[in-house]
Amino acid sequence: TRRLLKKYGEAEQFLFSAFAQHDVEATLKFFYTLGLATKVEAENRVFPESERAEDVARAMELFLKQTKVTVKTNVAVKKILAEDGQITGVRTSEGILTAKSYILATGGTSRPDTGSTGDGYTWLRDIGHSVTTPTPSLVPVEVKDKWVEGVAGVSIQDTQISLYQNGEAFLKTTGKILFTHNGLSGPGILNISQHIGDTLTHGPVEIRINTLPTHNEEAVLEFMRALHTDHANKMIKNILADLVPKGLVGPILAQASILPDRLVNTITRQERHALIQAIRGLSLQIHRLLGIEKAIIASGGVALTEIDFKTMRSRLFPNLYIVGDILDINRPSGGYSLQLCWTTGFVAGINT
């Protein structure tokens, strides 16, 4: 659990008491008792065995039925009502709802098409809670290079990613990348998007991607040398297509200033060196981060000092509990947002 909590950065100290009550193992056990089998994949990412997200939703709906929870749909919440340090009700499109305790789990502002429109922040500000205005945190990037549209859907696992500004590398990392119709996504990109956004304010940012992470530089060099003896009369574009994702052959050769139809035996030592550099560092120019509507998560939210993490109770209103993405907690891609929601939601539930 300690290693997991470090992924939440400065929030680690706050979250320890919550995760001590409900950790990853407890979450998996919960879903297992509802008939949902899970599997662990690369980087300890957990998925339903069926690979169907709707099966997770169905398991939770089953739990609601088992515990006789009433779900009201198509009812708009307008305002949280507070008086004398207590929450007294919730004003909705169908009147005022009252209860002994209230749990706020509205999500943040990322992906508003899923319902996370940031309303919870407005309601909490209105009753006196401190809220840092959310900004995109894990978000895909748009690049200036138009060729990416032709390779949309191509992905590279566990590759080296480097960021440059003014010709100098300022960040190097590894992770999965995914080419989109206008840029780059995938965990390797999402987890550095905030660095990219911050650096873009100071000038252009270049990203270089190793398109052949399974080979070190010496192995690529040895391969290129062997081409001159084994495939001397073949076109370089056909040879490269067996080495890197096919859609990247054109951009790699263009970066190395080599025409695709050139025969291997006509490529000079200098061109071979340029080709190796392009294979191991395909360059793209970043245009911008996509907006909040495309963000996986948003940074910002309710001040952690205003929450008692042993219970998830508001320190301002003892009958209000605040959980999930609405909290001001940064986290990487890889299921950390979901676990934050499972854990804080459980703790609030058992303490109301």
Number of C-alpha atoms within 10 A of each C-alpha: 11 11 8 12 19 14 15 19 12 13 17 17 13 18 22 16 16 21 25 13 15 17 19 16 9 14 14 15 14 15 17 13 11 15 13 18 16 17 13 11 9 9 9 10 12 15 16 16 12 13 11 10 10 11 16 20 11 13 17 16 14 14 16 13 11 9 8 9 10 8 8 7 6 7 10 12 17 17 18 21 17 15 10 7 12 15 21 20 19 17 16 14 10 11 13 15 13 13 10 11 17 22 17 17 17 18 25 26 30 27 19 15 10 10 13 17 16 18 17 24 23 14 17 17 13 14 17 11 18 16 18 14 14 20 17 24 27 29 29 28 24 20 22 13 15 11 17 22 13 14 18 16 15 15 18 20 18 19 20 21 23 19 24 19 16 10 9 10 14 13 14 13 14 17 17 17 23 19 20 21 15 20 26 24 22 20 21 23 24 25 21 21 23 18 14 23 19 10 16 17 9 9 9 15 23 20 21 20 21 23 24 20 17 11 13 11 14 10 11 19 15 10 14 19 13 12 16 16 11 10 15 15 14 16 17 23 20 15 16 18 14 10 14 17 15 14 16 20 21 17 19 26 21 14 16 20 13 18 13 17 11 14 18 22 15 13 15 10 11 9 15 17 14 18 24 19 18 22 28 23 20 21 21 22 17 21 17 18 23 17 15 19 18 18 23 18 27 27 23 21 24 25 15 19 11 16 22 19 24 18 21 28 24 20 17 16 20 16 18 21 26 26 26 22 26 27 25 20 24 20 23 19 20 15 13 17 18 11 17 24 18 19 23 27 22 20 24 22 15 9 12 16
